[in-house]
Amino acid sequence: MTMKTVTLSLIITLSLLASGCMADDDGDEGNENNWRFMQKQRDVAAVNNLQYQEECGSCHLAYPPGLLPGRSWKKIMTHLDQHFDDNAELEAGVQKQLTEYLLLHSADNSDYRRSGRIMRSLNENEVPIRITELVYFKHQHNEIPQRMIRGNDKVGSLSNCNACHRRAEQGFFNEREINIPGFGAWDD
């Protein structure tokens, strides 16, 4: 065998071994690496508190805590008797547990990319209580015509995230996945 043949054989063997390692897609969704990859793809952490989903999700989307800073969640949770023109008061113990959950997973305690962008868009002392009033949120939605939102019975307002963001409950708000009812996929 010549040196050229040995070198070529070695390159082919190493290439085959490397491609086999990279192509390890056996559908094992429980694999720790796949789980971590999927977590990194989320825009914010998914809601993982059943009590929060039940209490808040019975009236509206149980908004992922990573969409607001902790100071905002604290203000919202201390004024539940005036929760956007409704009385959403909870038992003291439940309110305390949900507040702790929201604070622990708020945008300022998150390493998810969209949570970070939200925090960078806020002034240090700003305490927004409406996600739709965030500068970052307004910037992300500024190109959508009002007829597709307020003039659309299936959407109604920008606070109805899951009308267009089908995987909002799982923390996905990717622009490529937007599907506006009655209009179809969003393409800016």
C-alpha positions in Angstrom: 0.0 0.0 0.0 1.2 3.4 -0.8 1.2 6.3 1.6 -1.5 8.0 -0.4 -3.8 5.0 -0.1 -3.3 4.7 3.6 -4.0 8.4 4.1 -7.1 8.2 1.9 -8.4 5.1 3.8 -7.8 6.9 7.2 -9.7 10.0 6.0 -12.6 7.9 4.8 -12.7 5.9 8.0 -12.6 9.0 10.2 -15.3 10.7 8.1 -17.6 7.7 8.4 -17.1 7.6 12.2 -17.8 11.3 12.6 -20.9 11.2 10.4 -22.2 8.3 12.5 -21.8 10.3 15.7 -23.5 13.4 14.2 -26.4 11.4 12.7 -27.5 9.9 16.1 -31.1 10.8 15.6 -32.9 7.8 16.9 -36.0 9.6 18.0 -35.1 9.2 21.6 -37.0 12.3 22.8 -36.2 11.5 26.4 -32.5 11.9 25.8 -31.0 14.6 28.0 -29.2 16.3 25.1 -32.4 16.6 23.1 -34.2 18.0 26.1 -31.6 20.6 26.7 -31.6 21.6 23.0 -35.4 22.0 23.0 -35.2 24.1 26.2 -32.7 26.4 24.5 -35.1 26.8 21.5 -37.9 28.2 23.7 -38.3 31.9 23.8 -39.3 31.9 27.5 -39.6 29.1 30.0 -42.9 27.2 29.7 -45.4 27.4 32.5 -44.7 24.4 34.7 -47.0 25.1 37.7 -50.3 23.3 37.6 -51.9 25.6 40.2 -50.9 28.7 38.2 -52.3 27.2 35.1 -55.6 26.3 36.8 -56.1 29.6 38.7 -54.9 32.1 36.0 -55.5 29.9 32.9 -59.2 29.6 33.7 -59.7 33.2 32.5 -56.8 33.8 30.1 -53.5 32.3 28.9 -51.4 31.5 32.0 -48.7 33.9 30.7 -45.2 32.6 31.0 -43.5 34.4 34.0 -40.5 35.2 31.8 -42.5 37.8 30.0 -42.4 40.3 32.9 -39.9 41.2 35.6 -40.4 40.1 39.1 -41.4 43.6 40.3 -44.3 43.5 37.8 -45.5 40.1 39.0 -45.3 41.3 42.6 -47.4 44.4 41.7 -50.0 42.3 39.8 -50.3 39.7 42.6 -50.7 42.3 45.3 -53.6 44.0 43.5 -55.7 41.0 42.5 -58.8 42.7 43.7 -58.4 45.1 40.8 -57.0 42.7 38.2 -57.7 44.5 34.9 -61.2 45.4 36.0 -61.9 42.1 37.6 -61.6 40.7 41.1 -59.2 37.8 40.9 -58.5 37.5 44.6 -57.1 34.2 45.8 -56.8 32.5 49.2 -53.7 33.9 51.0 -51.8 30.6 50.8 -52.4 30.2 47.1 -51.6 33.8 46.4 -48.3 33.4 48.2 -47.4 30.2 46.4 -48.2 31.6 43.0 -46.3 34.9 43.7 -43.2 32.9 44.7 -43.5 30.9 41.5 -43.8 34.0 39.3 -40.9 35.7 41.0 -38.7 32.7 40.8 -39.3 32.4 37.0 -39.7 36.1 36.1 -37.8 37.7 33.2 -35.1 39.0 35.5 -34.4 35.5 36.9 -34.4 33.8 33.5 -31.7 33.0 31.0 -34.0 32.6 28.1 -33.3 34.9 25.2 -36.7 36.7 24.9 -36.8 37.3 28.7 -33.3 38.8 28.4 -34.5 41.1 25.6 -37.5 42.1 27.6 -35.3 43.1 30.5 -32.9 45.0 28.4 -35.8 47.0 26.9 -37.0 48.2 30.3 -35.8 51.1 32.4 -34.4 50.1 35.8 -37.4 51.4 37.8 -40.1 50.6 35.2 -42.9 48.3 36.6 -45.1 47.3 33.6 -48.2 45.3 34.4 -49.4 44.7 30.9 -47.2 42.6 28.6 -48.7 44.4 25.6 -47.3 47.7 26.9 -43.7 46.5 26.9 -41.5 48.5 24.5 -40.0 45.2 23.3 -43.5 43.7 22.8 -44.7 46.8 20.9 -41.6 46.6 18.6 -42.3 42.9 17.9 -45.9 43.6 16.9 -45.7 47.0 15.2 -46.1 45.7 11.7 -49.3 43.7 12.2 -52.3 45.6 10.8 -55.1 46.3 13.4 -57.7 44.6 11.2 -55.8 41.3 11.9 -56.0 41.8 15.6 -58.8 44.1 16.9 -60.9 43.7 13.8 -60.5 39.9 14.0 -63.1 38.2 16.3 -60.8 35.2 16.7 -58.0 37.3 18.1 -59.6 40.4 19.6 -56.4 41.9 21.2 -52.7 41.4 21.4 -53.1 40.0 24.9 -54.6 36.8 23.4 -51.2 35.4 22.6 -52.2 31.9 21.9 -54.6 32.9 19.2 -51.7 33.4 16.8 -48.8 31.9 18.7 -50.1 28.3 18.8 -47.3 27.1 21.1 -47.4 30.1 23.5 -48.2 27.8 26.5 -44.9 25.9 25.8 -42.9 29.2 25.7 -42.6 29.4 21.9 -43.2 32.8 20.3 -41.2 32.4 17.2 -42.2 34.7 14.3 -42.0 31.8 11.8 -44.7 30.0 13.7 -47.3 32.8 13.8 -50.7 31.8 12.3 -53.3 34.6 12.4 -56.8 33.2 12.4 -58.6 34.1 9.2 -55.3 35.3 7.6 -52.9 32.4 7.8 -49.2 32.4 8.4 -47.6 35.8 9.2 -45.0 36.9 6.7 -43.5 40.3 7.2 
